[in-house]
Amino acid sequence: MMIMDTASARILARLNTAFYREQSVAFSASRQAPWAGWRRCLQETNNFGIKAVEKPQNCSSTPFSVFDLACGNLRFEAFLQVELPLVDFNFHTLDNCDGLVASCGNSANLASHQHLDVLAALFSGCSLSSQIMAPACDLSVAFGFMHHLPLPEQRAEVLHSLVQQTKPGGYIVASFWCFAADPAFLSKSQPSQDAAIGELGLKAGCLADGDYLLGWQGKAGVYRYCHSFND
């Protein structure tokens, strides 16, 4: 199986950072509704083991802590607060796109937020876990992010960091996009990919199996790198 070279991976990491910085408003506007899979997660884990009962007044309790790696516009945090309104949450979030985080208006009542470029941290040679400032949490998640990691060892490192961020007996949930299973989606993306390889100065054949350069809303010269996972 072909693996992307490190030089190309760095180019694609910078490409995605620029994409989310420049398209944060439009991207956030297109990402408001909760994923259907989030309700499935609640069902299959019995609401992550949370006993969602109203807390008596003047009764101290330990909040349910959530670590969200690559939190985006915080719609998962908003989802949890809507679905489990009686639960006291502490959200610890991490992302390098301040525009996406700011777009939520800080309605999630964050306990902490860390600005960190995860790809840059992975390329630094230090473990990702050592660069994360959040405490260990009851639930750790990574949604819409694994497909932006160009190297297999980076995907493994991110999953390892989620384990490190999770308390014993806690939960970890990560998403893996499988868009290549949709022929209609691929037929739209391929012209963008052919143009992007030349525009970005990438070597022909640098992309590994499942790697794509996707356009955005038909805008000229706007691309992001995504990997489509198989089973």
Phi, psi and chi 1 to 4 in degrees:
 res  aa     phi    psi   chi1   chi2   chi3   chi4
   1 MET       -  130.5 -178.7 -179.0   70.3      -
   2 MET   -71.8  139.0  175.6 -173.8  167.3      -
   3 ILE  -119.6  137.1  -62.2  176.3      -      -
   4 MET   -62.5  145.3 -175.0 -175.2  -59.6      -
   5 ASP   -77.3  156.3   63.6  -85.9      -      -
   6 THR   -63.3  -37.8  -57.5      -      -      -
   7 ALA   -61.2  -44.1      -      -      -      -
   8 SER   -66.1  -38.7  -63.3      -      -      -
   9 ALA   -61.5  -38.7      -      -      -      -
  10 ARG   -65.7  -40.6  -71.7  179.5 -179.2  -86.3
  11 ILE   -60.4  -43.4  -68.3  173.1      -      -
  12 LEU   -71.1  -32.5  -64.9  176.3      -      -
  13 ALA   -63.6  -43.5      -      -      -      -
  14 ARG   -66.3  -36.4  -68.5 -166.9  -65.4  -91.2
  15 LEU   -58.7  -46.9  173.9   72.6      -      -
  16 ASN   -68.8  -37.7  -79.4    4.0      -      -
  17 THR   -59.9  -44.5  -65.3      -      -      -
  18 ALA   -66.0  -39.3      -      -      -      -
  19 PHE   -58.4  -51.6  170.6   84.7      -      -
  20 TYR   -70.6  -31.0  -75.2  105.0      -      -
  21 ARG   -66.8  -43.9 -179.2 -179.5   63.2 -113.3
  22 GLU   -83.8  -25.7  -63.8  164.2    6.5      -
  23 GLN  -112.3   20.1  -54.5  -61.7  -35.8      -
  24 SER   -60.1  -40.9   60.8      -      -      -
  25 VAL   -66.0  -50.1  173.4      -      -      -
  26 ALA   -66.0  -38.6      -      -      -      -
  27 PHE   -66.9  -45.0 -169.7   83.2      -      -
  28 SER   -61.3  -39.5 -179.2      -      -      -
  29 ALA   -62.7  -28.8      -      -      -      -
  30 SER   -88.5   -2.4   70.7      -      -      -
  31 ARG  -128.3   70.0  -58.7  -64.2 -167.7  -86.2
  32 GLN  -113.2  -35.7  -65.1  -65.5  -42.1      -
  33 ALA   -77.1  146.2      -      -      -      -
  34 PRO   -70.5  153.1   24.4  -33.0      -      -
  35 TRP   -73.3  142.7  -71.6    0.7      -      -
  36 ALA   -60.8  -32.9      -      -      -      -
  37 GLY   -62.9  -24.7      -      -      -      -
  38 TRP   -66.3  -39.4  -68.5  -15.0      -      -
  39 ARG   -68.8  -33.5  -69.3 -167.0  174.9   89.3
  40 ARG   -62.8  -40.1  175.9 -174.5  167.6 -168.0
  41 CYS   -61.3  -42.8  -70.0      -      -      -
  42 LEU   -61.5  -42.2  -68.4 -179.1      -      -
  43 GLN   -65.9  -45.3  -65.7  168.4   -2.4      -
  44 GLU   -75.6  -17.8  -65.2 -164.1    2.0      -
  45 THR  -112.0   11.3   61.7      -      -      -
  46 ASN    52.8   55.4 -171.3   25.5      -      -
  47 ASN    57.0   42.6  -66.7  -20.0      -      -
  48 PHE    57.0   26.7  -64.2  114.4      -      -
  49 GLY    75.8   11.1      -      -      -      -
  50 ILE   -82.8  131.9  -56.0  169.0      -      -
  51 LYS   -89.0   97.8 -172.1  177.1 -178.7 -178.8
  52 ALA   -82.5   79.6      -      -      -      -
  53 VAL  -119.6  151.3  -63.7      -      -      -
  54 GLU   -68.8  132.4 -169.5  167.0    4.5      -
  55 LYS   -85.1  132.6  -60.0  173.8  179.4   60.6
  56 PRO   -61.0  151.3  -19.3   31.4      -      -
  57 GLN   -63.8  149.0  -68.5 -176.5  -12.5      -
  58 ASN    60.8   25.1  -57.4  -40.8      -      -
  59 CYS  -113.6  117.5  177.9      -      -      -
  60 SER   -76.3  141.8   60.8      -      -      -
  61 SER  -147.0  160.7   60.7      -      -      -
  62 THR   -90.4  121.4  -58.2      -      -      -
  63 PRO   -63.3  155.3  -20.3   32.8      -      -
  64 PHE   -83.4  120.3 -174.1   84.7      -      -
  65 SER   -96.1  139.6   54.0      -      -      -
  66 VAL  -129.8  129.3  179.1      -      -      -
  67 PHE  -108.5  123.9  172.9   67.1      -      -
  68 ASP  -119.5  105.2 -170.4  -12.3      -      -
  69 LEU   -84.3  125.9 -173.2  147.5      -      -
  70 ALA    62.6   61.2      -      -      -      -
  71 CYS   -71.8  -19.3   60.8      -      -      -
  72 GLY    62.1 -131.1      -      -      -      -
  73 ASN   -93.2   19.6   64.4   -3.5      -      -
  74 LEU    65.0   28.4  -56.6  176.5      -      -
  75 ARG   -73.8  -22.6   59.9  176.5  170.2  152.1
  76 PHE   -68.9  -39.8  179.1   64.4      -      -
  77 GLU   -63.0  -41.7  -74.4   70.0   22.5      -
  78 ALA   -63.0  -40.1      -      -      -      -
  79 PHE   -60.1  -47.8  163.7   79.4      -      -
  80 LEU   -61.4  -39.5  -74.4 -178.4      -      -
  81 GLN   -70.0  -29.3  -69.4  178.1  117.2      -
  82 VAL   -76.4  -44.7  169.4      -      -      -
  83 GLU   -73.3  -31.9  -67.2  -65.0  -48.7      -
  84 LEU  -128.1   67.5  -58.7  171.6      -      -
  85 PRO   -67.2  -17.8   26.4  -35.5      -      -
  86 LEU   -93.0   -0.3  -57.3 -179.1      -      -
  87 VAL   -92.7  137.8  175.0      -      -      -
  88 ASP   -89.4  112.2 -175.1   15.1      -      -
  89 PHE  -104.5  146.7  -73.2  104.3      -      -
  90 ASN  -117.1  114.1  -95.2   -2.8      -      -
  91 PHE  -100.8  128.4  -64.1  115.2      -      -
  92 HIS  -118.7  114.3  -59.4  -87.7      -      -
  93 THR  -118.8  160.3   58.1      -      -      -
  94 LEU  -147.5  132.9 -177.8  155.4      -      -
  95 ASP  -168.6  162.3 -153.4  -63.3      -      -
  96 ASN  -110.4    2.2   73.5  -35.2      -      -
  97 CYS  -104.7   93.9 -175.9      -      -      -
  98 ASP   -63.3  -30.1  -63.8  -27.0      -      -
  99 GLY   -63.1  -40.0      -      -      -      -
 100 LEU   -67.6  -44.0  -79.9  175.5      -      -
 101 VAL   -63.2  -43.0  177.2      -      -      -
 102 ALA   -66.5  -24.3      -      -      -      -
 103 SER   -66.7  -17.8   68.2      -      -      -
 104 CYS   -83.3  -10.6   76.7      -      -      -
 105 GLY    72.2   19.0      -      -      -      -
 106 ASN    58.5   32.7 -160.1   29.9      -      -
 107 SER   -76.4   -7.1   59.5      -      -      -
 108 ALA   -86.5   -3.2      -      -      -      -
 109 ASN    53.4   60.7  -62.4  -40.3      -      -
 110 LEU   -66.1  138.6  -60.6 -177.6      -      -
 111 ALA   -77.6  -36.7      -      -      -      -
 112 SER  -160.8  150.6   69.6      -      -      -
 113 HIS  -137.0  136.0  174.9   72.8      -      -
 114 GLN  -118.8  126.9  179.8 -177.4   -0.5      -
 115 HIS   -82.0  113.5  176.5   99.9      -      -
 116 LEU  -149.0  129.5 -179.1   68.5      -      -
 117 ASP   -84.3  103.8 -173.9  -32.7      -      -
 118 VAL   -63.5  -39.8  174.6      -      -      -
 119 LEU   -64.6  -43.3  -93.2  -63.0      -      -
 120 ALA   -62.2  -38.7      -      -      -      -
 121 ALA   -64.1  -38.9      -      -      -      -
 122 LEU   -68.1  -36.3  -69.3  168.0      -      -
 123 PHE   -76.4  -13.0  -78.7  120.2      -      -
 124 SER   -71.0  -19.2   71.8      -      -      -
 125 GLY    93.9  -14.2      -      -      -      -
 126 CYS   -91.5  154.3  -60.5      -      -      -
 127 SER   -64.8  144.7   72.1      -      -      -
 128 LEU   -63.0  -40.6  177.6   59.2      -      -
 129 SER   -57.2  -36.2  -64.7      -      -      -
 130 SER   -70.4  -14.8   69.5      -      -      -
 131 GLN  -103.6   -1.5  -59.1  176.3   71.3      -
 132 ILE   -94.2  128.9  -66.0  174.8      -      -
 133 MET   -94.2  -12.3  -62.5  167.2   55.8      -
 134 ALA   -69.7  151.4      -      -      -      -
 135 PRO   -75.8  167.5   30.5  -36.6      -      -
 136 ALA   -63.8  139.2      -      -      -      -
 137 CYS  -123.6  167.2  -68.1      -      -      -
 138 ASP   -72.6  -29.4  -60.0  -61.6      -      -
 139 LEU  -138.4  130.6  167.5   66.2      -      -
 140 SER  -123.6  134.4  -65.2      -      -      -
 141 VAL  -135.9  155.7  -57.0      -      -      -
 142 ALA  -145.0  103.5      -      -      -      -
 143 PHE  -112.2  134.7  -64.9  120.5      -      -
 144 GLY    63.5   31.3      -      -      -      -
 145 PHE  -130.2  -35.0 -179.0   66.8      -      -
 146 MET   -57.2  -31.5  -63.9  -60.1  -63.9      -
 147 HIS   -74.2   -6.4   58.0  -95.8      -      -
 148 HIS   -95.3    1.6  -72.1  -37.8      -      -
 149 LEU   -94.3  114.0  -59.2  170.3      -      -
 150 PRO   -78.7  -19.9   24.4  -31.3      -      -
 151 LEU  -113.8  138.3  -58.2  176.3      -      -
 152 PRO   -56.5  -38.9  -26.0   35.2      -      -
 153 GLU   -67.9  -26.8   60.2  -93.7   28.1      -
 154 GLN   -70.8  -37.8  -67.3  174.1  -25.2      -
 155 ARG   -63.6  -41.7  -61.0  163.7 -165.0  155.0
 156 ALA   -64.3  -39.7      -      -      -      -
 157 GLU   -65.8  -39.7  175.8   70.4    9.6      -
 158 VAL   -64.8  -44.2  167.0      -      -      -
 159 LEU   -62.6  -39.6  -67.5  175.8      -      -
 160 HIS   -62.0  -41.1  175.4   73.3      -      -
 161 SER   -65.5  -33.8   71.9      -      -      -
 162 LEU   -64.4  -38.5  -68.2  178.2      -      -
 163 VAL   -62.6  -44.6  173.6      -      -      -
 164 GLN   -63.5  -27.8  -63.8  -63.1  103.5      -
 165 GLN   -87.2    0.2  -75.6  -61.2  128.4      -
 166 THR  -112.6  133.0  -50.8      -      -      -
 167 LYS   -66.3  151.5  -64.6  176.9 -178.4  178.4
 168 PRO   -55.4  133.1  -26.4   35.5      -      -
 169 GLY    84.9    0.3      -      -      -      -
 170 GLY   -84.8 -169.2      -      -      -      -
 171 TYR  -125.6  147.4  -63.7   85.9      -      -
 172 ILE  -128.8  131.5  -60.1  168.5      -      -
 173 VAL  -133.0  128.0 -174.4      -      -      -
 174 ALA  -135.5  148.3      -      -      -      -
 175 SER  -106.7  148.5   66.7      -      -      -
 176 PHE  -132.3  107.4  -63.2   85.0      -      -
 177 TRP   -70.9  135.3 -161.3   11.6      -      -
 178 CYS  -122.9   49.8  -52.8      -      -      -
 179 PHE   -68.9  -20.5   57.9   85.2      -      -
 180 ALA   -68.2  -13.7      -      -      -      -
 181 ALA   -75.7   -6.8      -      -      -      -
 182 ASP  -106.6  100.0 -177.6   -9.2      -      -
 183 PRO   -56.4  -36.3  -22.5   33.3      -      -
 184 ALA   -65.1  -40.0      -      -      -      -
 185 PHE   -64.6  -42.9 -173.9   94.6      -      -
 186 LEU   -66.0  -35.9  -81.9 -169.8      -      -
 187 SER   -64.5  -29.4   67.5      -      -      -
 188 LYS   -77.2  -35.0  -65.0  179.0 -176.2  178.2
 189 SER   -80.5  -29.5   68.9      -      -      -
 190 GLN   -60.6  -43.2 -164.7   61.2   49.7      -
 191 PRO   -60.0  -38.6  -25.8   36.8      -      -
 192 SER   -63.2  -39.6  -64.3      -      -      -
 193 GLN   -65.9  -43.5  177.1  159.0  -56.3      -
 194 ASP   -61.3  -41.7  -66.3  -19.5      -      -
 195 ALA   -69.0  -40.1      -      -      -      -
 196 ALA   -65.6  -39.2      -      -      -      -
 197 ILE   -57.3  -43.7  -71.2  175.2      -      -
 198 GLY   -70.6  -42.8      -      -      -      -
 199 GLU   -65.5  -33.9  -69.6  178.8   29.5      -
 200 LEU   -87.9   -5.3  -62.5  172.4      -      -
 201 GLY    72.4   27.4      -      -      -      -
 202 LEU   -81.8  152.5  -68.7  165.7      -      -
 203 LYS   -72.8  142.1  -62.7  177.7 -178.4  177.5
 204 ALA   -61.0  134.9      -      -      -      -
 205 GLY    81.0   11.2      -      -      -      -
 206 CYS   -76.3  -21.1   70.2      -      -      -
 207 LEU   -80.2  137.5  -60.0 -179.6      -      -
 208 ALA   -86.0  173.2      -      -      -      -
 209 ASP   -57.4  130.8  -68.8  -16.6      -      -
 210 GLY    89.5   -4.8      -      -      -      -
 211 ASP   -89.2  137.8  -71.7  -18.1      -      -
 212 TYR  -143.3  153.4  -65.2   87.5      -      -
 213 LEU  -111.7  109.9  -65.0  166.9      -      -
 214 LEU  -100.4  140.2  -55.1 -177.7      -      -
 215 GLY   -78.1  179.3      -      -      -      -
 216 TRP  -142.5  113.0  174.6 -108.8      -      -
 217 GLN    53.2   29.8  -63.6 -176.5  -18.6      -
 218 GLY    70.6   13.5      -      -      -      -
 219 LYS   -78.8  133.3  -64.3 -179.4  179.3  179.5
 220 ALA   -67.5  133.3      -      -      -      -
 221 GLY    73.0   11.3      -      -      -      -
 222 VAL  -109.0  117.2  177.7      -      -      -
 223 TYR  -138.7  159.6  -51.1  104.1      -      -
 224 ARG  -141.0  149.7   57.3 -174.3  176.3  132.4
 225 TYR   -88.6  133.0  160.2   78.7      -      -
 226 CYS  -140.7  144.6  -63.3      -      -      -
 227 HIS  -110.5  131.0  177.9   82.9      -      -
 228 SER   -96.2  120.6 -179.2      -      -      -
 229 PHE   -83.8  149.2  -67.1   92.2      -      -
 230 ASN  -104.7  179.5   56.8   28.5      -      -
 231 ASP   -61.8      -  -71.7  -18.4      -      -
